[in-house]
Amino acid sequence: MKGFYFSSTLMWDADAETLMRTAAENGFDGIELWAQHAETKKLDLETIHRLKKELGLNIVVHAKRRSSHRWTWLWSLELTR
């Protein structure tokens, strides 16, 4: 599926590995990771980063606020590497 991203909120209760493997197995190009989802469910950054490379997925982070949540932006930058 060229250019299609899987929204993380579609699998709200899944862990990071299940979420990412499901997206890859179903032909998505990447994950639209909602920052609030990742923060609330404590999705593991290391797992996401490892699987991004392993599965060849792109990641777009949907941040909840631009100015007041430094954590979101730093986390976003780390995931895109």
MIDOSE-1310 file (N, C-alpha, C; in nm, 2 decimals, decimal comma, always signed):
residues 81
mkgf	+0,08/-0,12/+0,00/+0,00/+0,00/+0,00/+0,09/+0,12/+0,00; +0,12/+0,18/-0,11/+0,21/+0,29/-0,12/+0,15/+0,42/-0,06; +0,22/+0,47/+0,04/+0,18/+0,59/+0,10/+0,07/+0,58/+0,21; +0,04/+0,46/+0,25/-0,06/+0,45/+0,36/+0,00/+0,42/+0,49
yfss	-0,04/+0,49/+0,59/+0,01/+0,48/+0,72/-0,10/+0,43/+0,82; -0,06/+0,35/+0,91/-0,16/+0,28/+1,01/-0,16/+0,37/+1,13; -0,28/+0,42/+1,17/-0,29/+0,50/+1,29/-0,28/+0,41/+1,42; -0,19/+0,45/+1,51/-0,17/+0,37/+1,63/-0,29/+0,36/+1,71
tlmw	-0,38/+0,46/+1,71/-0,50/+0,45/+1,79/-0,60/+0,34/+1,75; -0,58/+0,29/+1,63/-0,67/+0,17/+1,59/-0,64/+0,05/+1,67; -0,53/+0,04/+1,74/-0,49/-0,07/+1,82/-0,45/-0,01/+1,96; -0,54/+0,06/+2,02/-0,51/+0,13/+2,14/-0,46/+0,05/+2,25
dada	-0,50/-0,08/+2,27/-0,46/-0,16/+2,38/-0,34/-0,25/+2,35; -0,29/-0,24/+2,22/-0,18/-0,33/+2,18/-0,04/-0,27/+2,23; +0,05/-0,36/+2,25/+0,19/-0,31/+2,28/+0,25/-0,27/+2,15; +0,37/-0,20/+2,16/+0,43/-0,14/+2,05/+0,47/-0,25/+1,94
etlm	+0,52/-0,37/+1,99/+0,55/-0,47/+1,89/+0,44/-0,52/+1,81; +0,33/-0,55/+1,88/+0,21/-0,60/+1,81/+0,15/-0,50/+1,71; +0,15/-0,38/+1,76/+0,10/-0,27/+1,67/+0,19/-0,26/+1,54; +0,32/-0,26/+1,56/+0,40/-0,24/+1,44/+0,41/-0,36/+1,35
rtaa	+0,41/-0,48/+1,41/+0,41/-0,60/+1,32/+0,28/-0,61/+1,25; +0,17/-0,57/+1,31/+0,04/-0,58/+1,24/+0,04/-0,48/+1,12; +0,09/-0,36/+1,14/+0,10/-0,27/+1,03/+0,18/-0,32/+0,91; +0,30/-0,37/+0,95/+0,39/-0,43/+0,85/+0,33/-0,55/+0,77
engf	+0,27/-0,64/+0,85/+0,21/-0,76/+0,79/+0,09/-0,73/+0,70; +0,03/-0,61/+0,72/-0,08/-0,58/+0,63/-0,05/-0,48/+0,52; +0,08/-0,46/+0,50/+0,13/-0,38/+0,39/+0,13/-0,23/+0,40; +0,12/-0,18/+0,52/+0,13/-0,04/+0,54/+0,28/+0,01/+0,53
dgie	+0,29/+0,13/+0,49/+0,43/+0,19/+0,47/+0,48/+0,24/+0,60; +0,39/+0,27/+0,70/+0,44/+0,33/+0,82/+0,33/+0,34/+0,93; +0,36/+0,40/+1,04/+0,27/+0,42/+1,15/+0,25/+0,57/+1,17; +0,13/+0,61/+1,19/+0,10/+0,74/+1,24/+0,09/+0,72/+1,39
lwaq	+0,19/+0,76/+1,47/+0,19/+0,73/+1,61/+0,14/+0,86/+1,68; +0,03/+0,84/+1,75/-0,02/+0,95/+1,83/+0,05/+0,96/+1,96; +0,11/+1,08/+1,98/+0,19/+1,10/+2,11/+0,11/+1,07/+2,23; -0,01/+1,11/+2,24/-0,09/+1,09/+2,35/-0,11/+0,94/+2,38
haet	-0,13/+0,86/+2,27/-0,14/+0,72/+2,28/-0,01/+0,66/+2,34; +0,10/+0,70/+2,28/+0,23/+0,65/+2,32/+0,25/+0,68/+2,47; +0,22/+0,80/+2,51/+0,25/+0,84/+2,64/+0,15/+0,77/+2,74; +0,02/+0,77/+2,71/-0,08/+0,71/+2,80/-0,05/+0,56/+2,82
kkld	-0,02/+0,49/+2,71/+0,00/+0,34/+2,71/+0,14/+0,30/+2,74; +0,23/+0,41/+2,76/+0,37/+0,38/+2,79/+0,43/+0,29/+2,68; +0,41/+0,32/+2,55/+0,47/+0,24/+2,45/+0,62/+0,25/+2,45; +0,69/+0,15/+2,44/+0,84/+0,14/+2,45/+0,91/+0,20/+2,33
leti	+0,98/+0,31/+2,36/+1,06/+0,38/+2,25/+1,16/+0,29/+2,19; +1,23/+0,22/+2,27/+1,34/+0,13/+2,21/+1,28/+0,02/+2,12; +1,17/-0,03/+2,16/+1,10/-0,13/+2,07/+1,06/-0,07/+1,94; +1,00/+0,05/+1,95/+0,95/+0,12/+1,83/+1,07/+0,15/+1,74
hrlk	+1,18/+0,20/+1,79/+1,29/+0,23/+1,71/+1,35/+0,11/+1,65; +1,36/+0,00/+1,72/+1,42/-0,12/+1,67/+1,33/-0,18/+1,55; +1,20/-0,18/+1,58/+1,11/-0,24/+1,48/+1,09/-0,15/+1,36; +1,11/-0,02/+1,38/+1,10/+0,07/+1,26/+1,21/+0,03/+1,16
kelg	+1,33/+0,00/+1,21/+1,44/-0,04/+1,12/+1,42/-0,18/+1,07; +1,38/-0,27/+1,16/+1,37/-0,41/+1,12/+1,26/-0,44/+1,02; +1,15/-0,37/+1,04/+1,03/-0,39/+0,95/+1,02/-0,29/+0,83; +1,12/-0,19/+0,83/+1,12/-0,10/+0,72/+1,00/+0,00/+0,72
lniv	+0,95/+0,03/+0,84/+0,84/+0,12/+0,85/+0,88/+0,27/+0,87; +0,81/+0,36/+0,82/+0,82/+0,50/+0,85/+0,74/+0,53/+0,97; +0,77/+0,64/+1,03/+0,69/+0,69/+1,15/+0,66/+0,84/+1,14; +0,54/+0,87/+1,16/+0,50/+1,01/+1,17/+0,44/+1,02/+1,31
vhak	+0,48/+1,12/+1,39/+0,43/+1,14/+1,52/+0,33/+1,25/+1,52; +0,21/+1,22/+1,56/+0,10/+1,32/+1,58/+0,11/+1,37/+1,72; +0,17/+1,49/+1,73/+0,20/+1,55/+1,86/+0,07/+1,62/+1,91; +0,06/+1,62/+2,05/-0,06/+1,68/+2,10/-0,05/+1,83/+2,12
rrss	+0,07/+1,88/+2,15/+0,09/+2,02/+2,16/+0,24/+2,06/+2,12; +0,25/+2,16/+2,05/+0,38/+2,20/+1,99/+0,47/+2,27/+2,10; +0,42/+2,36/+2,17/+0,50/+2,45/+2,25/+0,53/+2,40/+2,39; +0,43/+2,33/+2,45/+0,45/+2,30/+2,59/+0,49/+2,16/+2,62
hrwt	+0,51/+2,07/+2,52/+0,55/+1,94/+2,55/+0,68/+1,90/+2,48; +0,79/+1,95/+2,55/+0,92/+1,92/+2,50/+0,94/+1,77/+2,47; +0,89/+1,69/+2,57/+0,91/+1,54/+2,56/+0,86/+1,49/+2,42; +0,74/+1,54/+2,38/+0,69/+1,49/+2,25/+0,78/+1,52/+2,13
wlws	+0,84/+1,64/+2,13/+0,93/+1,68/+2,02/+1,06/+1,60/+2,02; +1,12/+1,59/+2,14/+1,24/+1,51/+2,15/+1,22/+1,37/+2,11; +1,11/+1,31/+2,15/+1,07/+1,17/+2,12/+1,05/+1,16/+1,97; +0,98/+1,26/+1,91/+0,96/+1,26/+1,77/+1,09/+1,26/+1,69
lelt	+1,18/+1,34/+1,73/+1,31/+1,35/+1,66/+1,38/+1,22/+1,67; +1,38/+1,16/+1,79/+1,45/+1,03/+1,81/+1,39/+0,92/+1,72; +1,26/+0,91/+1,70/+1,20/+0,81/+1,62/+1,22/+0,82/+1,47; +1,25/+0,94/+1,42/+1,27/+0,96/+1,28/+1,41/+0,92/+1,24
r	+1,50/+0,90/+1,33/+1,64/+0,86/+1,29/+1,65/+0,72/+1,23
